[in-house]
Amino acid sequence: MFGVQTPARRRSRDDGEKPFWISFSDLMTALMVLFLVALSVALLAVTKQVSEAEREEKQRTEQISALMREIRRMASQFDGVSVIGTTIDFGPRGRFEREGQNTLSEPQRALLRQFSPLLIEQLRTTEAGKNWFKRATVEGYASRSGKYLFNLNLSLERSERVLCELLRDPGHDEAALSFADRTLVATRFFVGGASFNSLRATADDSRRIEIKLEFKSRQERKDDAAPTEPAADDGALQQALDPKERCPLTDR
């Protein structure tokens, strides 16, 4: 009357587990692929950053080298003036005639009036000047004669004397620097006092003036390009360019 019931076939333990293990294996494979893709992208990004940094550094080096070659060419037109690295050495023509003296002779003043506009034009208009020029430090030197503090002050005065000459009131003097050149001097030229820390073979050669050019690093250029708070006023610049301003040094 009743059919014979066949007992249900029990699923094998392996049949139940196989799909799980296959899915887990696929998942691990997918994760490994994602990891390799992410690693490749990260490596490409790092490589790109390194390549960009190398490109910028190469561009910086080439532009500065081109600027210094032009400055050396300019200096060669003036007897006694030479360029060593990024330092402009006026040689015998920049030598102070007497110990303890901070004044420039008329030929020395004429040399500054002739050479400085050419230099400043390069710093103001070339790619290296616009992109990388940081500052120019006018270094005054003294011989070992005299006391240390006296020589230190004398070095500062000799450096300041050069800036006084560059920033002097143009008046009706056609040889004076232009307003644009004087603005660059007032904002980018600084006084340095090296005293007798860089002596030459003789005391006469030690009493000299040099202009050292400094250039920005890539990071410094990026920092300068970042937006900053505007200056409260340009009073300091106006004072430096005030035609009534007189050099505070006394001749001695």
Backbone bond lengths (Angstrom), bond angles and torsions (degrees), N, CA, C in turn:
res aa  C-N    CA-C-N  psi(-1)  N-CA   C-N-CA  omega(-1)  CA-C   N-CA-C  phi
1 M - - - 1.446 - - 1.515 111.04 -
2 F 1.168 116.15 -45.85 1.470 120.08 178.53 1.520 110.10 -104.29
3 G 1.375 113.93 138.40 1.467 117.56 178.77 1.521 110.81 -68.71
4 V 1.233 113.11 155.37 1.468 118.15 178.21 1.527 108.34 -75.90
5 Q 1.305 115.10 123.58 1.471 119.72 -179.95 1.533 110.81 -85.20
6 T 1.308 111.93 126.91 1.484 117.52 179.67 1.524 108.32 -88.76
7 P 1.270 117.97 126.93 1.470 120.32 -179.86 1.543 110.87 -59.52
8 A 1.335 113.74 140.10 1.491 119.35 -179.97 1.519 110.86 -61.32
9 R 1.329 112.59 138.14 1.469 118.47 -179.61 1.533 109.94 -73.71
10 R 1.257 117.14 125.55 1.456 122.61 -179.71 1.533 109.82 -76.45
11 R 1.329 114.73 130.98 1.460 119.39 -179.70 1.521 110.49 -68.37
12 S 1.254 112.59 137.58 1.460 117.92 178.99 1.526 109.27 -65.21
13 R 1.321 117.12 146.64 1.459 121.48 178.36 1.517 110.89 -61.95
14 D 1.343 115.01 -35.92 1.465 119.24 -179.79 1.516 111.53 -69.10
15 D 1.390 115.93 -35.39 1.462 118.08 179.98 1.522 111.61 -62.99
16 G 1.305 118.73 -33.10 1.451 121.85 -178.83 1.515 112.87 -77.21
17 E 1.304 117.61 -26.92 1.454 120.07 -174.00 1.521 113.70 -94.63
18 K 1.311 117.03 -22.03 1.460 119.72 -175.87 1.523 112.85 -59.15
19 P 1.338 119.36 -48.11 1.469 117.84 -179.80 1.519 112.36 -58.87
20 F 1.321 119.32 -37.94 1.462 122.48 179.64 1.512 111.48 -62.07
21 W 1.314 117.11 -47.50 1.455 120.41 -177.81 1.531 112.05 -68.13
22 I 1.321 116.39 -33.18 1.463 118.56 176.63 1.522 110.28 -66.81
23 S 1.314 118.88 -42.04 1.470 122.66 179.20 1.515 111.10 -65.24
24 F 1.292 118.14 -41.42 1.455 121.62 179.34 1.528 111.43 -63.52
25 S 1.320 114.82 -39.48 1.466 119.61 178.50 1.515 110.55 -65.39
26 D 1.328 117.31 -41.85 1.466 120.26 177.55 1.526 111.16 -63.42
27 L 1.334 115.14 -39.11 1.457 119.29 179.18 1.520 111.25 -62.99
28 M 1.299 116.50 -44.28 1.466 119.95 179.41 1.527 111.13 -63.13
29 T 1.338 115.12 -39.17 1.472 118.96 177.82 1.524 111.04 -63.12
30 A 1.333 115.79 -43.96 1.458 120.38 179.74 1.526 111.16 -62.85
31 L 1.333 116.22 -42.68 1.461 120.22 178.54 1.526 110.98 -62.68
32 M 1.321 115.38 -40.04 1.463 118.96 178.74 1.527 110.97 -63.83
33 V 1.340 116.32 -41.05 1.463 120.28 178.37 1.534 110.46 -63.21
34 L 1.352 116.58 -44.19 1.457 120.53 178.24 1.522 111.52 -61.12
35 F 1.333 115.46 -40.23 1.458 119.88 179.12 1.526 110.71 -63.02
36 L 1.337 116.50 -43.52 1.465 119.98 -179.80 1.526 111.21 -65.82
37 V 1.354 115.91 -38.41 1.466 119.23 177.97 1.526 110.69 -64.39
38 A 1.360 115.71 -46.14 1.459 119.65 179.31 1.519 111.42 -61.83
39 L 1.326 116.51 -40.70 1.465 120.67 178.69 1.519 111.13 -64.32
40 S 1.326 116.44 -40.63 1.466 120.13 179.38 1.528 111.01 -64.26
41 V 1.351 116.06 -42.63 1.456 120.00 179.01 1.523 110.69 -62.79
42 A 1.356 115.91 -42.85 1.462 119.69 179.46 1.524 111.26 -63.04
43 L 1.329 116.29 -42.19 1.463 119.80 179.15 1.527 111.26 -65.08
44 L 1.325 116.70 -39.01 1.458 119.75 177.83 1.530 111.24 -64.43
45 A 1.351 115.75 -40.09 1.463 119.54 179.53 1.524 110.75 -64.19
46 V 1.342 116.59 -44.28 1.464 120.38 179.08 1.524 110.52 -63.69
47 T 1.348 115.88 -43.32 1.464 120.09 179.59 1.522 110.82 -62.14
48 K 1.336 115.93 -39.87 1.463 120.07 179.29 1.520 110.89 -64.92
49 Q 1.356 116.43 -41.03 1.460 119.87 178.97 1.527 110.81 -63.58
50 V 1.338 115.80 -43.72 1.464 119.68 179.20 1.530 110.20 -62.76
51 S 1.336 116.79 -43.92 1.457 120.74 -179.63 1.530 110.80 -63.34
52 E 1.334 117.30 -39.93 1.454 121.14 179.28 1.530 110.77 -66.16
53 A 1.349 115.51 -41.49 1.459 119.58 178.31 1.526 110.74 -63.78
54 E 1.331 116.48 -41.83 1.459 120.21 178.43 1.522 110.80 -64.18
55 R 1.339 116.96 -39.52 1.458 120.62 179.29 1.529 110.65 -64.02
56 E 1.347 116.63 -44.95 1.459 120.64 179.73 1.526 111.34 -63.96
57 E 1.335 116.14 -42.21 1.462 119.46 -179.81 1.525 111.14 -66.23
58 K 1.318 116.48 -38.51 1.460 120.12 177.45 1.520 109.97 -64.79
59 Q 1.330 116.46 -43.30 1.468 120.21 178.17 1.518 111.07 -61.92
60 R 1.333 116.51 -43.06 1.468 121.22 178.40 1.527 110.67 -59.32
61 T 1.330 116.10 -48.55 1.464 120.66 -178.08 1.522 111.08 -62.19
62 E 1.326 116.92 -42.99 1.462 120.79 -178.26 1.525 111.15 -65.88
63 Q 1.331 116.94 -42.60 1.465 119.70 -178.41 1.527 111.58 -67.41
64 I 1.339 116.90 -41.46 1.468 119.81 178.27 1.526 110.65 -66.72
65 S 1.332 116.73 -40.57 1.470 120.06 178.55 1.525 111.01 -62.21
66 A 1.334 115.93 -41.12 1.469 119.60 178.77 1.522 110.72 -63.96
67 L 1.334 117.03 -39.75 1.464 120.88 178.34 1.522 110.80 -63.60
68 M 1.331 117.21 -46.24 1.461 120.14 -177.69 1.533 110.99 -67.45
69 R 1.325 117.77 -32.40 1.474 119.29 175.30 1.522 110.50 -63.37
70 E 1.318 116.61 -41.07 1.462 120.32 179.36 1.526 110.81 -67.20
71 I 1.336 116.55 -38.83 1.468 119.72 178.42 1.530 110.47 -66.93
72 R 1.325 117.06 -38.41 1.463 119.56 176.30 1.535 110.67 -63.92
73 R 1.325 116.28 -38.60 1.463 119.48 177.97 1.533 110.13 -63.75
74 M 1.321 116.17 -41.59 1.462 120.13 177.67 1.518 111.02 -63.95
75 A 1.332 116.20 -44.51 1.464 120.36 -177.58 1.528 111.59 -62.71
76 S 1.328 116.08 -31.61 1.470 119.41 -178.62 1.528 112.05 -65.51
77 Q 1.330 117.02 -16.15 1.465 120.53 178.00 1.527 112.03 -79.72
78 F 1.333 116.62 -9.98 1.465 121.66 -178.40 1.528 108.71 -116.82
79 D 1.297 116.36 114.52 1.465 120.89 -178.88 1.528 110.54 -57.05
80 G 1.327 115.59 132.57 1.463 120.93 176.45 1.512 114.58 89.61
81 V 1.337 118.69 -16.06 1.461 121.59 -179.25 1.524 108.66 -91.82
82 S 1.328 116.81 132.05 1.461 121.11 -179.28 1.527 109.55 -137.64
83 V 1.325 115.36 162.59 1.465 122.28 178.40 1.515 107.84 -122.14
84 I 1.321 115.71 120.89 1.465 122.11 178.65 1.524 107.61 -117.40
85 G 1.326 116.41 109.06 1.462 119.42 -174.92 1.519 109.53 66.12
86 T 1.318 116.20 -115.93 1.473 120.90 175.67 1.525 110.86 -114.47
87 T 1.335 116.58 23.34 1.456 121.99 179.80 1.522 110.44 -111.40
88 I 1.321 116.14 130.68 1.467 121.96 177.04 1.518 108.12 -97.90
89 D 1.310 116.28 117.02 1.461 122.93 -177.25 1.530 107.94 -108.37
90 F 1.339 115.91 120.52 1.460 119.83 -178.80 1.529 112.67 -82.75
91 G 1.323 116.73 -1.00 1.453 120.66 173.02 1.515 113.09 57.70
92 P 1.327 117.43 -145.52 1.474 120.48 -179.22 1.521 113.11 -60.42
93 R 1.319 116.69 -26.31 1.466 119.33 -177.30 1.529 111.85 -75.56
94 G 1.325 116.70 -15.11 1.452 120.26 176.73 1.513 112.73 -103.80
95 R 1.313 116.69 11.56 1.467 121.77 -176.68 1.531 110.73 -81.21
96 F 1.323 115.26 133.96 1.470 120.00 175.12 1.520 108.44 -78.85
97 E 1.317 115.48 136.07 1.458 120.64 -168.89 1.518 113.18 -70.81
98 R 1.334 117.63 -35.74 1.464 119.87 -175.50 1.522 110.77 -127.23
99 E 1.311 115.16 154.46 1.450 120.82 174.06 1.525 109.36 -66.20
100 G 1.318 116.76 140.60 1.450 121.74 178.96 1.514 113.75 77.93
101 Q 1.328 117.96 5.26 1.456 121.74 -176.87 1.529 110.68 -96.76
102 N 1.337 116.96 140.31 1.462 119.50 176.99 1.526 112.37 -119.36
103 T 1.325 117.29 5.11 1.460 120.29 -176.27 1.528 111.49 -90.29
104 L 1.326 114.65 153.76 1.458 121.67 176.68 1.519 109.32 -101.10
105 S 1.315 115.33 139.91 1.466 119.41 176.65 1.527 108.95 -74.98
106 E 1.308 116.11 165.87 1.471 119.78 179.48 1.526 111.68 -60.95
107 P 1.352 120.32 -41.64 1.473 119.22 175.76 1.531 112.24 -61.62
108 Q 1.333 117.22 -36.69 1.462 119.41 178.47 1.524 111.30 -67.68
109 R 1.304 116.78 -39.59 1.469 120.81 177.04 1.526 109.74 -64.23
110 A 1.306 116.52 -40.16 1.462 120.12 178.70 1.524 110.67 -64.34
111 L 1.333 116.75 -39.37 1.456 120.73 177.97 1.528 110.85 -61.71
112 L 1.331 116.94 -45.21 1.463 120.24 178.19 1.524 111.61 -61.74
113 R 1.335 116.70 -40.90 1.462 120.55 -178.99 1.528 111.50 -66.79
114 Q 1.330 116.65 -27.91 1.461 119.98 -179.36 1.533 111.89 -86.87
115 F 1.324 116.08 -41.76 1.462 119.57 -174.27 1.534 112.71 -81.79
116 S 1.328 117.18 -41.34 1.465 120.81 -172.87 1.526 114.08 -58.98
117 P 1.337 119.88 -44.30 1.469 117.91 178.98 1.524 113.19 -59.69
118 L 1.331 117.05 -35.92 1.465 120.47 178.11 1.521 110.70 -65.72
119 L 1.335 115.90 -43.75 1.461 120.40 178.63 1.524 111.03 -63.71
120 I 1.318 116.87 -48.55 1.464 121.00 -176.15 1.520 111.08 -64.92
121 E 1.329 117.10 -35.27 1.464 120.68 177.27 1.527 110.63 -60.17
122 Q 1.324 116.85 -41.16 1.458 120.91 177.61 1.528 111.10 -65.79
123 L 1.319 116.96 -42.21 1.462 120.68 -178.96 1.526 111.72 -68.96
124 R 1.318 116.05 -26.89 1.468 120.04 -175.38 1.526 113.23 -90.17
125 T 1.327 118.19 -25.31 1.465 120.02 -169.91 1.525 115.46 -116.83
126 T 1.324 119.23 -24.02 1.463 120.37 -177.20 1.527 111.22 -77.87
127 E 1.339 115.62 163.19 1.463 120.48 179.09 1.521 110.80 -61.16
128 A 1.330 116.42 -43.53 1.472 119.70 179.53 1.511 110.61 -64.29
129 G 1.331 115.97 -39.99 1.460 119.28 179.13 1.509 112.31 -64.40
130 K 1.333 116.69 -46.11 1.464 120.67 -177.71 1.522 112.36 -72.52
131 N 1.332 116.69 -34.77 1.466 119.85 -173.96 1.525 114.15 -92.82
132 W 1.342 117.10 -35.34 1.462 118.84 -167.15 1.522 114.74 -123.36
133 F 1.327 119.41 -18.34 1.460 119.72 -176.93 1.534 110.40 -63.27
134 K 1.325 115.05 127.47 1.460 120.91 -177.71 1.522 111.64 -103.06
135 R 1.323 116.77 -56.46 1.457 120.79 178.94 1.520 109.57 -166.11
136 A 1.335 113.90 163.48 1.463 121.86 173.62 1.520 107.49 -120.32
137 T 1.307 116.02 127.05 1.462 121.07 179.96 1.516 109.24 -106.89
138 V 1.318 115.77 120.03 1.466 121.06 176.99 1.521 107.46 -85.75
139 E 1.311 115.82 112.64 1.469 121.73 -176.21 1.519 110.20 -101.04
140 G 1.319 116.08 122.96 1.452 121.16 173.91 1.515 109.68 -99.99
141 Y 1.302 116.97 140.22 1.464 121.44 -178.99 1.520 110.14 -123.27
142 A 1.311 114.51 153.56 1.466 121.21 177.41 1.524 108.62 -132.00
143 S 1.309 115.74 159.62 1.460 119.84 175.42 1.529 109.00 -77.85
144 R 1.315 115.43 177.50 1.462 119.30 -178.23 1.528 112.09 -76.91
145 S 1.317 117.29 -13.09 1.463 120.12 -179.51 1.523 110.41 -62.69
146 G 1.308 116.26 139.21 1.460 120.06 177.78 1.515 112.39 94.74
147 K 1.332 115.53 172.82 1.453 122.16 -179.56 1.528 110.79 -74.85
148 Y 1.326 115.18 156.11 1.466 119.66 -176.11 1.525 111.74 -62.08
149 L 1.329 118.01 -50.32 1.459 120.48 -176.67 1.524 111.01 -65.42
150 F 1.327 116.81 -35.53 1.465 119.82 176.30 1.527 110.08 -62.37
151 N 1.329 116.58 -46.15 1.459 120.79 179.86 1.531 111.86 -65.98
152 L 1.334 116.07 -35.92 1.463 119.40 178.39 1.526 110.21 -62.80
153 N 1.324 116.12 -45.14 1.467 119.95 177.94 1.528 111.00 -66.19
154 L 1.328 115.88 -38.23 1.457 120.26 178.48 1.531 110.88 -62.81
155 S 1.325 117.19 -39.07 1.461 121.32 178.24 1.522 110.81 -62.54
156 L 1.327 115.74 -43.04 1.466 120.13 178.12 1.526 110.82 -63.05
157 E 1.326 116.09 -41.72 1.466 120.31 -179.56 1.528 111.08 -64.93
158 R 1.324 116.94 -39.11 1.464 119.78 179.48 1.531 110.74 -66.12
159 S 1.328 116.58 -39.10 1.461 119.55 176.13 1.523 110.57 -65.74
160 E 1.337 115.39 -43.44 1.465 120.27 -179.16 1.519 110.86 -64.26
161 R 1.324 117.17 -33.51 1.457 120.50 -179.42 1.530 110.51 -61.71
162 V 1.327 116.30 -38.72 1.464 119.74 178.57 1.524 110.48 -64.48
163 L 1.336 116.86 -44.23 1.461 119.82 179.28 1.528 111.13 -65.51
164 C 1.322 116.56 -36.83 1.467 119.48 176.00 1.528 110.41 -59.17
165 E 1.322 115.81 -40.45 1.456 119.74 179.71 1.528 111.24 -66.72
166 L 1.341 116.46 -40.29 1.465 120.36 -178.41 1.529 111.96 -71.59
167 L 1.339 116.93 -30.13 1.461 120.71 -175.56 1.527 112.76 -101.48
168 R 1.307 118.27 5.47 1.463 120.17 -174.40 1.526 111.09 -63.06
169 D 1.303 114.75 155.21 1.463 122.55 -178.18 1.532 109.88 -57.50
170 P 1.345 117.54 119.97 1.462 118.66 -178.62 1.516 112.54 -66.39
171 G 1.348 117.81 -35.01 1.459 120.13 179.77 1.518 110.92 50.34
172 H 1.319 114.59 -126.61 1.462 120.29 178.12 1.529 111.06 -105.23
173 D 1.324 115.75 15.04 1.466 120.84 -178.39 1.525 108.71 -84.02
174 E 1.305 117.37 111.54 1.461 120.92 -178.37 1.524 112.30 -69.31
175 A 1.337 117.26 -18.58 1.456 120.30 -178.78 1.525 112.45 -81.85
176 A 1.328 118.32 -11.33 1.461 121.29 -179.08 1.522 110.18 -69.59
177 L 1.324 116.14 158.64 1.461 121.15 -179.53 1.521 110.66 -68.07
178 S 1.329 115.20 152.58 1.454 120.73 176.84 1.529 110.00 -71.67
179 F 1.317 115.51 168.40 1.469 120.08 179.49 1.524 110.62 -61.33
180 A 1.333 117.87 -42.46 1.466 120.94 179.97 1.523 111.02 -63.16
181 D 1.341 116.61 -41.11 1.468 119.91 179.19 1.529 111.04 -67.03
182 R 1.312 116.81 -41.56 1.465 120.47 -179.76 1.531 110.55 -67.15
183 T 1.326 116.24 -32.83 1.468 119.46 176.58 1.522 110.80 -64.31
184 L 1.328 116.74 -42.68 1.470 119.39 178.51 1.525 110.57 -65.35
185 V 1.335 117.17 -40.59 1.470 120.12 177.97 1.519 110.25 -61.28
186 A 1.329 117.19 -43.11 1.464 121.20 -176.90 1.526 112.58 -67.45
187 T 1.331 117.13 -24.79 1.467 119.64 -176.25 1.526 114.02 -105.12
188 R 1.343 117.61 -21.75 1.467 118.92 -173.97 1.522 114.47 -123.63
189 F 1.319 118.91 -7.52 1.463 121.02 179.91 1.530 108.58 -102.38
190 F 1.334 115.84 133.35 1.457 121.05 -176.02 1.523 110.41 -130.20
191 V 1.310 113.99 158.62 1.468 121.06 -179.52 1.519 109.65 -90.93
192 G 1.309 115.93 133.75 1.457 121.38 173.76 1.518 108.79 -125.29
193 G 1.305 116.93 145.92 1.462 120.26 178.19 1.514 109.61 -124.79
194 A 1.316 116.76 104.78 1.460 120.28 -175.20 1.521 112.80 -96.00
195 S 1.325 117.56 -4.06 1.450 122.10 -179.11 1.527 110.04 49.53
196 F 1.351 118.06 -133.55 1.452 119.13 -179.81 1.527 110.39 -107.34
197 N 1.347 116.97 37.10 1.460 120.74 179.52 1.520 112.36 -80.25
198 S 1.317 117.89 -9.12 1.466 121.10 -179.70 1.521 108.71 -136.83
199 L 1.303 114.98 73.83 1.456 121.21 -175.17 1.529 111.47 -76.43
200 R 1.329 115.40 151.62 1.462 121.95 172.91 1.526 109.06 -104.22
201 A 1.306 115.28 -176.34 1.468 119.71 -175.02 1.512 111.96 -61.99
202 T 1.317 117.97 -34.87 1.458 121.15 -179.41 1.523 109.78 -123.67
203 A 1.332 115.44 162.06 1.463 120.32 178.19 1.521 110.95 -64.01
204 D 1.348 116.29 -36.86 1.466 119.55 179.63 1.525 111.14 -62.45
205 D 1.329 116.74 -44.21 1.462 120.40 -178.94 1.529 111.85 -69.26
206 S 1.322 116.42 -23.47 1.463 120.11 -179.71 1.527 111.87 -73.92
207 R 1.322 117.71 -25.44 1.470 121.24 -179.50 1.528 108.70 -84.84
208 R 1.321 116.21 85.84 1.462 119.60 -169.69 1.527 110.88 -145.44
209 I 1.317 114.59 175.05 1.463 122.94 177.71 1.530 109.04 -126.99
210 E 1.308 115.67 136.88 1.457 121.63 173.69 1.530 109.16 -131.41
211 I 1.322 115.89 154.38 1.462 121.54 173.52 1.521 107.63 -118.88
212 K 1.323 115.48 118.67 1.466 120.91 -178.20 1.530 109.19 -104.44
213 L 1.325 115.70 123.22 1.457 121.40 179.53 1.530 109.26 -92.74
214 E 1.301 115.67 135.07 1.466 121.55 177.56 1.524 109.02 -121.38
215 F 1.341 115.13 144.15 1.455 120.52 -176.53 1.530 110.66 -123.91
216 K 1.318 114.88 150.65 1.447 121.07 -177.60 1.534 110.97 -71.81
217 S 1.320 115.23 150.84 1.458 120.51 167.34 1.528 108.18 -81.08
218 R 1.322 117.15 171.29 1.468 119.84 178.33 1.519 110.87 -61.95
219 Q 1.331 117.04 -38.79 1.460 119.96 -179.84 1.524 111.21 -67.02
220 E 1.323 116.55 -39.60 1.467 119.77 178.90 1.521 110.79 -64.05
221 R 1.323 116.52 -36.94 1.462 119.01 178.29 1.532 110.47 -66.70
222 K 1.332 116.61 -40.00 1.463 119.57 177.88 1.527 110.65 -64.39
223 D 1.324 115.93 -40.63 1.467 119.34 179.10 1.526 110.85 -63.66
224 D 1.335 116.85 -38.78 1.464 120.28 179.36 1.523 111.62 -67.66
225 A 1.352 115.41 -30.90 1.463 119.57 -178.68 1.521 112.42 -77.88
226 A 1.353 117.29 -17.81 1.461 120.59 -179.52 1.525 109.52 -68.55
227 P 1.352 116.78 143.28 1.475 119.06 179.86 1.517 111.38 -63.73
228 T 1.304 116.52 135.70 1.462 121.82 -179.97 1.515 109.17 -131.45
229 E 1.323 114.93 170.22 1.454 119.69 177.49 1.529 109.74 -67.49
230 P 1.320 118.71 135.26 1.466 119.51 178.67 1.515 111.23 -64.36
231 A 1.315 115.64 149.42 1.467 120.57 -179.98 1.524 109.84 -62.65
232 A 1.308 115.54 143.45 1.466 119.67 -178.62 1.522 110.79 -61.74
233 D 1.334 117.24 -41.53 1.460 120.85 176.07 1.518 107.96 -163.34
234 D 1.308 115.76 171.46 1.464 120.32 178.21 1.516 110.08 -109.87
235 G 1.310 116.05 37.17 1.463 120.75 -178.47 1.509 113.09 -59.74
236 A 1.349 116.87 -40.05 1.464 119.94 -178.93 1.526 110.57 -63.38
237 L 1.346 116.22 -41.23 1.454 119.36 179.39 1.528 110.88 -66.83
238 Q 1.312 116.42 -41.67 1.460 119.83 179.15 1.518 111.26 -62.50
239 Q 1.337 116.28 -38.06 1.467 119.35 177.67 1.517 110.99 -64.56
240 A 1.350 116.12 -42.24 1.464 119.77 -178.66 1.516 111.40 -64.26
241 L 1.335 117.21 -30.72 1.456 121.00 -177.72 1.523 112.87 -100.34
242 D 1.310 117.18 7.86 1.462 121.40 -179.28 1.528 109.21 -65.20
243 P 1.327 118.17 120.11 1.475 119.71 -179.31 1.518 112.96 -62.77
244 K 1.323 117.31 -19.26 1.463 120.27 179.27 1.534 111.87 -85.10
245 E 1.327 115.91 -9.74 1.471 119.60 -179.47 1.523 109.55 -69.27
246 R 1.302 116.17 134.22 1.455 121.15 179.13 1.520 109.69 -118.01
247 C 1.319 115.38 149.61 1.457 119.59 179.22 1.530 109.11 -63.82
248 P 1.330 118.81 126.51 1.468 120.03 -175.95 1.520 114.28 -76.31
249 L 1.326 117.37 -7.16 1.464 119.70 -177.92 1.529 110.47 -74.11
250 T 1.293 114.01 142.92 1.473 119.76 174.41 1.512 108.62 -101.53
251 D 1.298 116.39 140.19 1.458 120.20 178.55 1.511 110.39 -68.50
252 R 1.322 114.63 138.45 1.475 118.34 176.32 1.507 110.03 -152.78
